[in-house]
């Protein structure tokens, strides 16, 4: 088993202003910038948190970006 934790980046890279979260990976700008310096344990904890963020904010973020694209 490898200790590597892959970056959650999905190459969407658009910050949702109301939440401050990336619409692709649900990280904040500070979390994105700090990823390289995180320990394996910190990365695992953050990835676990992203699952909760997606559940909490995903629908709202997606609806904002879908409505913006339709304008």
Phi, psi and omega in degrees: 000136181269150178272353181298139173240114182293148176298139178280004182303135178246009180065024174273311170051054176229123180274130177276110185304317182298327183256337185075015181255148174293134180291344180266313187244351177070020174265157172279167177301319178298320179292322178296311182295327184270356185308314185299332182268358182281145174287168178301318180295318179294321177296316179299317180296318180294316179300321177296320178296325182297327177299318179292320178297317179300317179296321184281317188248347188305313182295317180294316179296314180299320181293324177295316183286329177292316180292325177295321181291334181278347181284000000 
